[in-house]
Amino acid sequence: MKIPKLPQEIKDAVQGKKKPEDGLAKTLEALARAPPSQQCCVGLAAGLVNGFVFGRLGKNAAVIVGGSLVMLQVASYMGYIKINWKTIEKDLGEVKKEIAKPASYGPMFETAKDFLMDHVYLGGGFVGGFVVGLVTS
């Protein structure tokens, strides 16, 4: 079996000699040089889409979770299932201990913060569009 040869640009990217230029990186570079009004419009459009999608998904998730809890209570009341409350209380105590630990956000939070510091107009437009998208969903 013959092993195909990799193009030189992929070899350079793997070895760290040259960073690959993907479409998203090129688009963000061009957007960073765009006027603030264009950055706000792009952020607004992205925020609207995300807000609308999350609003719809959130409503559906709330209906599913709420309906499941109601069905669980009805089944318990009617005697179809028996809930071991002592085990649930023990498990919730362990969860409370885990929640009490301080959270570490890690490098992803820092990367997002740096991006938003460099693209204030884009972030502002996104937040505004996200809120409008949530309201309209």
Residue pairs with C-beta under 8 A, 6 or more apart in sequence:
9 18
9 20
10 20
12 18
13 19
13 20
28 119
31 38
31 39
31 42
31 119
31 122
32 118
32 119
34 42
36 121
39 119
39 121
39 122
39 125
40 121
40 122
40 124
40 125
41 125
42 122
42 125
43 121
43 122
43 123
43 124
43 125
43 126
43 127
43 128
43 129
44 125
44 126
44 128
44 129
44 132
45 129
46 125
46 126
46 129
47 125
47 126
47 127
47 128
47 129
47 130
47 131
47 132
47 133
48 129
48 130
48 132
48 133
48 136
49 129
49 133
50 126
50 129
50 130
50 133
51 129
51 130
51 131
51 132
51 133
51 134
51 135
51 136
51 137
52 133
52 134
52 136
52 137
53 133
53 137
54 130
54 133
54 134
54 137
55 133
55 134
55 135
55 136
55 137
56 137
59 137
72 81
75 81
76 82
76 83
115 123
116 123
